[in-house]
Amino acid sequence: MPELFSPAELKALRDAALSAGLADHTRRLSLFSDVMPRFTATINTMAAPAEQLKADLHELNKTQNLPDGSVPMLQWLQSAAESAYGRPEAKVFEDAYTRLSARIVTPNRAVSTKPLDARGQEITIGRNDLLDYSFLENGNLAGKAVAKILVKQYQGGQGVKTSGGEASTGSGTCWLLTPTLALTNHHVINARPPNQFAEASDFELQASEATVQFDYDYDGADGEKFQVEKCVLSDPDLDFALLRLKADTKRKPLRIRSTLLKMDARSTVAVNIIQHPNGMPKQVGLRNNLVNESTDREISYFTDTMYGSSGSAVLDDRWEVVALHRGFQPVTNVSFQGKDTAFVNYGTQILEIASLIRNRNSGDWTEIRAAQPQIQNL
């Protein structure tokens, strides 16, 4: 597997960690607190803190995925940024986290220079943000249809191994379109760096070997697991993969919104994302996440997501799916809540995906239409 950072980038991380005082034994334990213990145990123990830091970064740099789908370097960088909070070194870790996230999950996108309309700030401050109490209950019900998905990587028909000899496994999020059909991103099943595509046979293997885990709501939760039977339809352009599970989940699927999400000059629309960031237990980004712009094909929005959030449903306040989350893209001249932002998230309008499924896969479309009667006339 290719290394995650260049030697120069890795040296910058090492220098920043030393400068911020993160090399001593106590700080090291804190930096690895979110990383799988059995991975940490494989790293050679060094007597000198600086040498230990060098060994740690070397192992982190050559490990892309662990069996639980997490990327240990991302976890280490996040912990390092938190430990160095308030110091200039924190930006080194934050920037490295952003670059690495883009390299491993997000296809290249053109840079947008469209500024966010200044009226967004005023409306956000002045609008009534209260919701019915049922919003929380309905959100909890929606979360039952959202799952973590683990995808074992294959190359030439052979399973790819980590440096520790375990299966290299990518992680993402998926959700139920029907009780037996789940939707996620094409790039989640592809399990390759951006703009690298698996051979068709490897893609099929990765889909059929994938595991979907519902109710992974806290550390250690077993949840309910289902194996994927096959990918029945995928499209790298719209970045979706429709997966048939081997068994009926008996769960209520998420409801698709029956109309496109459209923005106009007076629109202020909040969206919500239930997700499994970096292979972690289920988390939710709620309402402080405004839609920036929309087309008939895509929407962009300000929402907290991470590696592993790919494949999540973007939900409106009725908990109806408006888009399939894909990743983030760099922007310029855009501000949000009074601060400049370098990135916005983007997703494919769900009705664009539904239309393609209808046109290419009439058999599964019949099942989807039965589970989603509100889109009968799509």
C-alpha positions in Angstrom: 0.0 0.0 0.0 1.3 3.5 -0.7 2.4 5.6 2.2 0.0 8.3 3.3 2.4 11.2 3.6 5.7 12.1 1.9 8.9 12.0 3.9 8.9 15.8 4.1 5.3 15.9 5.3 6.0 13.2 7.9 9.0 15.2 9.2 6.8 18.2 9.6 4.4 16.2 11.7 7.3 14.8 13.8 8.8 18.3 14.3 5.4 19.7 15.3 4.7 16.9 17.8 8.2 17.4 19.4 7.7 21.2 19.5 4.3 20.8 21.1 5.6 18.4 23.7 3.6 15.4 22.5 6.4 12.9 22.6 6.4 11.8 26.2 4.9 8.5 27.3 1.7 10.0 28.8 1.0 12.1 25.8 1.6 9.2 23.5 -1.1 7.1 25.3 -3.5 10.0 24.8 -2.7 10.3 21.1 -3.4 6.6 20.6 -6.5 6.5 22.8 -8.9 6.1 19.8 -6.7 3.7 17.8 -7.3 0.0 17.9 -5.0 -1.3 20.8 -3.8 -4.3 18.8 -2.4 -2.0 16.2 -0.6 0.1 18.7 0.8 -3.1 20.2 2.5 -4.0 16.9 4.7 -0.8 17.0 8.3 -1.4 18.2 9.0 0.0 21.7 11.8 2.6 21.8 13.6 3.9 24.9 13.9 7.5 23.7 10.6 9.5 23.3 11.8 11.1 20.1 12.6 7.7 18.6 9.3 6.3 19.7 7.5 9.2 18.0 9.4 8.4 14.8 8.5 4.7 15.0 4.9 5.6 15.7 4.6 7.9 12.7 6.4 5.4 10.5 3.8 2.7 11.2 0.9 5.1 11.0 2.1 6.3 7.7 2.1 2.9 6.0 -1.3 1.8 7.4 -4.3 2.9 5.4 -7.1 0.9 7.0 -7.6 -1.3 10.0 -10.1 -4.2 10.2 -12.7 -1.9 11.9 -12.5 0.4 8.9 -10.7 3.2 10.8 -7.6 5.1 9.5 -5.3 5.2 12.5 -3.3 8.2 11.1 -6.6 10.3 11.0 -7.3 9.3 14.6 -3.8 10.2 15.7 -3.9 13.6 13.9 -7.2 14.5 15.4 -5.9 13.7 18.9 -2.7 15.6 18.2 -4.7 18.7 17.1 -6.8 18.5 20.2 -3.7 18.1 22.5 -2.0 21.0 20.8 -5.1 23.2 20.9 -4.1 26.9 21.3 -0.6 26.4 20.0 0.6 27.0 16.4 1.4 23.3 16.0 -2.3 22.5 16.1 -2.7 23.9 12.6 0.0 21.6 11.3 -2.1 18.6 12.5 -5.4 20.1 11.3 -4.0 20.8 7.8 -2.5 17.3 7.6 -5.9 15.8 8.6 -7.7 17.8 5.9 -5.1 16.8 3.2 -5.3 13.1 4.2 -9.1 13.0 4.3 -9.2 14.4 0.8 -6.6 11.9 -0.5 -8.4 8.8 0.7 -12.1 9.6 0.2 -12.9 12.5 -2.0 -12.7 12.6 -5.8 -11.0 15.7 -7.2 -13.5 18.6 -7.6 -13.2 22.0 -9.4 -12.8 24.8 -6.9 -15.9 26.9 -6.5 -15.5 30.7 -6.2 -19.1 31.4 -5.6 -19.5 33.4 -2.4 -22.2 32.6 0.1 -24.9 35.3 -0.1 -24.4 37.6 2.8 -28.1 37.4 3.7 -27.5 33.9 5.0 -25.9 35.2 8.2 -28.8 37.6 9.0 -31.5 35.0 8.4 -29.6 32.4 10.4 -29.4 34.7 13.4 -33.0 36.0 13.2 -35.0 32.9 12.2 -37.1 30.8 14.6 -35.1 27.6 15.1 -37.6 25.9 17.4 -38.9 22.5 16.3 -41.6 20.1 17.5 -40.4 17.7 20.2 -41.3 14.9 17.8 -38.2 15.9 15.7 -36.0 14.1 18.2 -38.2 10.9 18.3 -38.4 10.8 14.5 -34.6 11.3 14.2 -34.1 8.3 16.5 -36.4 6.2 14.3 -34.6 7.3 11.2 -31.2 6.3 12.7 -32.5 2.7 12.9 -32.1 2.5 9.1 -28.5 3.8 9.1 -25.6 1.4 9.3 -21.8 1.2 9.2 -20.5 -0.7 6.2 -17.1 -2.4 6.2 -15.5 -3.3 2.8 -12.6 -5.6 2.5 -10.2 -4.6 -0.2 -9.2 -7.0 -3.0 -6.5 -6.6 -5.7 -6.4 -9.1 -8.5 -8.8 -11.3 -6.7 -6.6 -11.5 -3.6 -7.4 -9.9 -0.3 -5.1 -6.9 0.6 -3.4 -7.1 4.0 -2.2 -4.4 6.3 1.4 -4.3 7.5 0.2 -6.4 10.5 -1.2 -9.1 8.3 -4.9 -8.3 8.8 -7.4 -7.6 6.1 -7.3 -4.0 4.8 -10.8 -2.8 5.3 -12.5 0.5 4.3 -15.3 2.0 6.3 -18.4 4.0 5.3 -22.0 4.6 6.0 -25.1 3.2 4.3 -28.8 3.3 4.8 -31.9 1.4 3.8 -33.9 2.3 0.7 -36.0 -0.8 1.2 -35.8 -3.5 4.0 -33.4 -5.5 1.7 -31.7 -2.8 -0.4 -29.1 -0.4 1.0 -27.5 2.6 -0.6 -23.9 4.0 -0.2 -21.3 5.6 -2.3 -19.6 3.9 -5.3 -16.2 5.1 -3.8 -17.0 3.3 -0.5 -17.3 0.0 -2.4 -14.4 0.9 -4.7 -12.2 1.1 -1.6 -9.4 2.9 -3.5 -7.8 6.4 -3.3 -9.6 9.0 -5.4 -9.6 8.5 -9.1 -8.3 4.9 -8.9 -10.8 2.3 -9.8 -11.0 -1.3 -8.9 -11.2 -3.9 -11.6 -14.8 -5.1 -12.1 -14.1 -8.5 -10.6 -12.5 -6.9 -7.5 -15.4 -4.4 -7.2 -17.9 -7.3 -7.2 -15.8 -9.2 -4.6 -15.6 -6.2 -2.4 -19.4 -5.6 -2.6 -20.2 -9.3 -1.9 -17.8 -9.5 1.0 -19.1 -6.3 2.6 -20.7 -6.3 6.1 -23.5 -3.9 7.2 -23.8 -3.2 10.9 -26.9 -1.6 12.3 -27.3 -0.2 15.8 -23.5 0.3 16.3 -24.5 3.2 18.5 -21.7 3.1 21.1 -18.2 1.5 21.6 -18.5 -2.2 21.9 -22.0 -2.5 20.6 -22.5 -5.7 18.5 -25.5 -4.3 16.8 -27.2 -6.4 14.1 -25.0 -7.5 11.1 -26.0 -8.4 7.6 -23.9 -9.6 4.7 -24.2 -8.0 1.3 -25.2 -10.4 -1.4 -24.1 -8.2 -4.3 -24.1 -4.8 -5.8 -27.1 -4.6 -8.1 -26.3 -1.2 -9.6 -23.6 1.4 -9.3 -22.5 4.6 -11.0 -19.2 6.3 -10.3 -20.4 9.6 -11.8 -23.3 10.0 -9.4 -21.2 8.1 -6.9 -23.7 5.5 -5.6 -23.9 1.8 -5.1 -27.1 0.0 -4.6 -26.6 -3.2 -2.5 -28.8 -6.2 -2.0 -28.5 -7.7 1.4 -28.7 -11.5 1.9 -31.5 -11.2 4.4 -34.5 -9.0 5.1 -33.6 -6.6 7.8 -37.3 -6.2 8.9 -36.4 -2.5 9.4 -38.3 0.5 8.1 -36.3 2.3 5.4 -35.6 6.0 5.3 -38.2 7.9 3.3 -37.1 9.7 0.2 -38.2 13.3 -0.3 -40.6 13.4 -3.3 -39.3 16.8 -4.6 -35.9 18.2 -5.4 -34.3 20.4 -2.8 -34.1 23.9 -4.5 -32.6 27.1 -3.1 -33.7 30.6 -4.0 -32.7 34.0 -2.8 -34.7 33.8 0.4 -34.0 30.1 1.2 -32.5 29.0 4.5 -32.5 25.2 4.7 -30.9 23.1 7.4 -29.9 19.5 6.8 -29.0 16.6 9.2 -26.6 13.7 8.7 -26.6 10.5 10.6 -23.2 8.9 10.1 -20.4 6.6 11.2 -17.3 8.9 10.9 -14.0 7.1 10.7 -15.6 3.8 11.6 -16.8 5.1 14.9 -20.2 4.5 16.5 -23.1 6.4 15.0 -23.0 10.2 15.3 -25.3 12.9 14.0 -24.8 16.4 12.7 -27.9 18.4 13.5 -29.4 21.5 12.0 -26.4 23.9 12.4 -25.8 22.7 8.8 -27.1 25.1 6.2 -27.4 24.3 2.5 -25.1 26.6 0.5 -26.4 26.0 -3.0 -28.3 23.5 -5.1 -28.7 22.3 -8.6 -31.0 19.6 -10.0 -28.0 17.2 -9.6 -26.2 18.2 -6.4 -26.4 20.2 -3.2 -23.6 21.7 -1.1 -23.9 22.3 2.6 -22.0 23.1 5.8 -22.1 20.0 7.9 -19.6 18.3 10.2 -18.5 15.0 8.5 -15.3 12.9 8.5 -13.8 10.0 6.6 -16.4 7.2 7.0 -19.3 9.6 6.6 -19.4 8.8 2.9 -22.6 7.2 1.9 -24.7 8.9 4.5 -28.2 10.2 3.8 -28.6 14.0 3.9 -31.9 14.5 5.6 -34.2 17.5 5.9 -36.1 18.4 9.2 -38.8 15.8 8.4 -36.0 13.2 8.3 -36.6 12.7 4.6 -33.6 11.9 2.3 -32.7 14.8 0.0 -29.2 13.7 -1.1 -26.5 11.1 -0.8 -23.5 12.5 0.9 -20.3 12.2 -1.1 -17.5 14.2 0.4 -16.1 17.7 0.6 -14.6 20.1 -1.9 -12.4 23.2 -1.6 -13.9 26.6 -2.0 -12.8 30.2 -1.9 -14.5 33.5 -1.0 -17.1 31.6 1.1 -18.0 32.4 4.7 -20.2 30.6 7.2 -21.3 32.0 10.6 -18.9 34.9 10.2 -15.8 32.8 9.5 -14.1 32.1 6.2 -14.3 28.4 5.2 -12.1 26.5 2.9 -14.4 23.5 2.3 -18.1 22.7 1.8 -19.6 19.2 1.7 -21.6 18.0 -1.3 -24.0 15.3 -2.2 -26.1 14.0 -5.1 -29.7 14.8 -5.1 -31.5 11.6 -4.2 -34.1 11.9 -7.0 -31.3 12.0 -9.5 -30.1 8.6 -8.2 -33.7 7.3 -8.1 -34.3 8.3 -11.7 -31.2 6.4 -12.9 -32.2 3.3 -11.0 -35.7 3.5 -12.6 -34.1 3.7 -16.0 -31.5 1.0 -15.6 -32.9 -1.5 -13.2 -36.7 -2.1 -13.6 -36.8 -5.1 -11.3 -35.3 -3.5 -8.3 -37.1 -0.2 -9.1 -40.4 -2.1 -8.5 -39.3 -3.0 -5.0 -38.1 0.5 -4.3 -41.3 2.0 -5.5 -43.3 -0.3 -3.3 -41.2 0.8 -0.3 -41.3 4.5 -1.3 -44.9 5.1 -2.5 -44.5 8.9 -2.5 -42.3 8.7 -5.6 -44.7 6.7 -7.7 -44.8 9.4 -10.4 -41.1 9.9 -10.6 
